[in-house]
Amino acid sequence: MAGAYDVIVVGVGGMGSAACYHLAKRGSRVLGLERFDVPHSFGSSHGTTRIMRLAYFESPAYVPFVRRALELWKETEKAYGEQIYFRTGGIDAAREDNAVFRGSLESCRAHDLPHKVLTADEANRRFPGYRLPDGHLAVFQPDGGFIASERAILAHVTLAQAAGAEIHCREKMIDWQPVAGGGVRVRTDRATYEAGRLIVAAGAWIGELVPDLALISVPERQVLGWFQPAEPKHFRPDEFPVLVLIVDEGFFYATPIWGVPGLKIGRYHHRNERGPADSLSREVDAADEAPLRHAAARYFNGADGPLMALKTCLFTITPDEHFIIDTLPGQPEVIVASPCSGHGFKFSSVIGEILADLARDGKTSADLSQFRLGRFSAQPA
Ligand SMILES: Cc1cc2nc3c(=O)[nH]c(=O)nc-3n(C[C@H](O)[C@H](O)[C@H](O)COP(=O)(O)OP(=O)(O)OC[C@H]3O[C@@H](n4cnc5c(N)ncnc54)[C@H](O)[C@@H]3O)c2cc1C
């Protein structure tokens, strides 16, 4: 046996790195196991930026979580000494009857979030990088922005290590077993360890490690494109709010120039390619670039210049596209988190805090009712 810990965290990406930090800060003996590097480009958290939205069209119930997440990002950047959250303002733009526009507005109203509704013309004049189509309306929420995602992981890992956490990279969990009298035994490709609790935050691989999640956390290939705009100043963080845009061609999202010299654009569910994480191609081709370049040309002002980068990334999709954060049925020593359906990174700070609560105290004051596993078994087959 290589060592005994209070908690082993499998997967040191977005969620796992935050869990390691919050656990170590509270004095737990933590081991974080990561099969690749910290950070790396095979999972869900790379590509420099992730949108931070408080106006939460998916459900107003996320707003208290995102508020707490933002507080924690600010605390973490202070402790780490580098900026992690960049406030640019955020826009959710769609036709008036679209669920994204309506949901975004509803969450602003339900939670008294400062916001303004702009016509397409008003938005395009105020933010010259935009070219929203006629008839669209935009919810502008000034606290929207982005999280520097790889920097956030680095911050959580560095702070966790400073608080005593052990982090092992290039070490893959093979399986785990309950131990008589409580706790778990974890076998990796290098050693075997024991701990009181196991947190599985393995992102797109979680369904391969946790049978209860096999059918309800499905990896999906995404592609991100960065295009050089003709006038970069209109696409910098001080002039370009992060954007969610619903148009005939799909659901697009965009963040300003940061880390890569181009406007970043992605299309939700890109080409609808799902399958085991290791089977999804990390190569990119012209068919990946085409819909992103089309959107860059049509919905932004001179943004379809030379390609600066094109990268794949993985979503982990649940049937209702809400998160799963729970203990396993009949196995309270095993906690699962991370199928976040393509919108989880902004929450990783607060999810780390919640995972630390669950691992240390067996409960949390956060309302996890919408994230429980049981909601799927309750549905008719
Ligand atoms: C293209 C794209 C755009 C997105 N945009 C946004 C956005 O704008 N805003 C937002 O909030 N969210 C966004 N998301 C979603 C967000 O990025 C994810 O919800 C988040 O990164 C998931 O974090 P995670 O910790 O679950 O996964 P990861 O960060 O991938 O971490 C899981 C880790 O587990 C490791 N692992 C797996 N198996 C093992 C094993 N057996 N042993 C050891 N380690 C293992 C992996 O190597 C990986 O490092 C986006 C996602 C993508 C792909």
The ligand as an SDF file (V2000), in Angstrom:
LIG
                    3D

 53 58  0  0  0  0  0  0  0  0999 V2000
  -15.4880   23.6000  -26.1260 C   0  0  0  0  0  0  0  0  0  0  0  0
  -15.9970   23.7810  -24.7320 C   0  0  0  0  0  0  0  0  0  0  0  0
  -16.4980   25.0050  -24.3520 C   0  0  0  0  0  0  0  0  0  0  0  0
  -17.0030   25.1910  -23.0690 C   0  0  0  0  0  0  0  0  0  0  0  0
  -17.4430   26.4320  -22.7080 N   0  0  0  0  0  0  0  0  0  0  0  0
  -17.8070   26.6440  -21.4280 C   0  0  0  0  0  0  0  0  0  0  0  0
  -18.0840   27.9550  -20.9980 C   0  0  0  0  0  0  0  0  0  0  0  0
  -17.9840   28.9030  -21.7670 O   0  0  0  0  0  0  0  0  0  0  0  0
  -18.4210   28.1380  -19.6990 N   0  0  0  0  0  0  0  0  0  0  0  0
  -18.4860   27.1170  -18.8060 C   0  0  0  0  0  0  0  0  0  0  0  0
  -18.8010   27.3580  -17.6410 O   0  0  0  0  0  0  0  0  0  0  0  0
  -18.2170   25.8510  -19.1980 N   0  0  0  0  0  0  0  0  0  0  0  0
  -17.8660   25.6030  -20.4730 C   0  0  0  0  0  0  0  0  0  0  0  0
  -17.5490   24.3440  -20.8930 N   0  0  0  0  0  0  0  0  0  0  0  0
  -17.7100   23.2200  -19.9590 C   0  0  0  0  0  0  0  0  0  0  0  0
  -16.5720   23.1320  -18.9830 C   0  0  0  0  0  0  0  0  0  0  0  0
  -15.3650   23.4360  -19.6210 O   0  0  0  0  0  0  0  0  0  0  0  0
  -16.5930   21.7400  -18.3800 C   0  0  0  0  0  0  0  0  0  0  0  0
  -17.8340   21.5710  -17.6980 O   0  0  0  0  0  0  0  0  0  0  0  0
  -15.4620   21.5770  -17.3810 C   0  0  0  0  0  0  0  0  0  0  0  0
  -14.2220   21.8800  -17.9800 O   0  0  0  0  0  0  0  0  0  0  0  0
  -15.4390   20.1300  -16.9010 C   0  0  0  0  0  0  0  0  0  0  0  0
  -14.4290   19.9820  -15.9340 O   0  0  0  0  0  0  0  0  0  0  0  0
  -14.0970   18.5250  -15.4130 P   0  0  0  0  0  0  0  0  0  0  0  0
  -13.2380   18.6850  -14.2320 O   0  0  0  0  0  0  0  0  0  0  0  0
  -15.3480   17.7520  -15.3030 O   0  0  0  0  0  0  0  0  0  0  0  0
  -13.3030   17.8680  -16.6320 O   0  0  0  0  0  0  0  0  0  0  0  0
  -11.6820   17.9550  -16.9880 P   0  0  0  0  0  0  0  0  0  0  0  0
  -11.2540   19.3400  -16.7010 O   0  0  0  0  0  0  0  0  0  0  0  0
  -11.5470   17.3800  -18.2980 O   0  0  0  0  0  0  0  0  0  0  0  0
  -11.0910   17.0690  -15.8610 O   0  0  0  0  0  0  0  0  0  0  0  0
  -11.2600   15.6640  -15.7920 C   0  0  0  0  0  0  0  0  0  0  0  0
   -9.8900   15.0790  -15.5610 C   0  0  0  0  0  0  0  0  0  0  0  0
   -9.9810   13.7070  -15.1980 O   0  0  0  0  0  0  0  0  0  0  0  0
   -8.8240   13.0810  -15.7040 C   0  0  0  0  0  0  0  0  0  0  0  0
   -9.0490   11.6250  -15.6910 N   0  0  0  0  0  0  0  0  0  0  0  0
   -9.9490   10.9380  -16.4220 C   0  0  0  0  0  0  0  0  0  0  0  0
   -9.8830    9.6200  -16.1430 N   0  0  0  0  0  0  0  0  0  0  0  0
   -8.9000    9.4730  -15.2100 C   0  0  0  0  0  0  0  0  0  0  0  0
   -8.3500    8.3470  -14.5330 C   0  0  0  0  0  0  0  0  0  0  0  0
   -8.7870    7.1050  -14.7600 N   0  0  0  0  0  0  0  0  0  0  0  0
   -7.3470    8.5480  -13.6420 N   0  0  0  0  0  0  0  0  0  0  0  0
   -6.8780    9.8170  -13.4100 C   0  0  0  0  0  0  0  0  0  0  0  0
   -7.3540   10.9130  -14.0340 N   0  0  0  0  0  0  0  0  0  0  0  0
   -8.3710   10.7540  -14.9270 C   0  0  0  0  0  0  0  0  0  0  0  0
   -8.7060   13.6910  -17.0820 C   0  0  0  0  0  0  0  0  0  0  0  0
   -7.4400   13.5020  -17.6470 O   0  0  0  0  0  0  0  0  0  0  0  0
   -9.0380   15.1430  -16.8110 C   0  0  0  0  0  0  0  0  0  0  0  0
   -7.8910   15.9150  -16.5490 O   0  0  0  0  0  0  0  0  0  0  0  0
  -17.0310   24.1210  -22.1550 C   0  0  0  0  0  0  0  0  0  0  0  0
  -16.5130   22.8710  -22.5450 C   0  0  0  0  0  0  0  0  0  0  0  0
  -15.9890   22.7050  -23.8130 C   0  0  0  0  0  0  0  0  0  0  0  0
  -15.4290   21.3690  -24.2020 C   0  0  0  0  0  0  0  0  0  0  0  0
  1  2  1  0
  2  3  1  0
  2 52  2  0
  3  4  2  0
  4  5  1  0
  4 50  1  0
  5  6  2  0
  6  7  1  0
  6 13  1  0
  7  8  2  0
  7  9  1  0
  9 10  1  0
 10 11  2  0
 10 12  1  0
 12 13  2  0
 13 14  1  0
 14 15  1  0
 14 50  1  0
 15 16  1  0
 16 17  1  0
 16 18  1  0
 18 19  1  0
 18 20  1  0
 20 21  1  0
 20 22  1  0
 22 23  1  0
 23 24  1  0
 24 25  2  0
 24 26  1  0
 24 27  1  0
 27 28  1  0
 28 29  2  0
 28 30  1  0
 28 31  1  0
 31 32  1  0
 32 33  1  0
 33 34  1  0
 33 48  1  0
 34 35  1  0
 35 36  1  0
 35 46  1  0
 36 37  1  0
 36 45  1  0
 37 38  2  0
 38 39  1  0
 39 40  1  0
 39 45  2  0
 40 41  1  0
 40 42  2  0
 42 43  1  0
 43 44  2  0
 44 45  1  0
 46 47  1  0
 46 48  1  0
 48 49  1  0
 50 51  2  0
 51 52  1  0
 52 53  1  0
M  END
$$$$
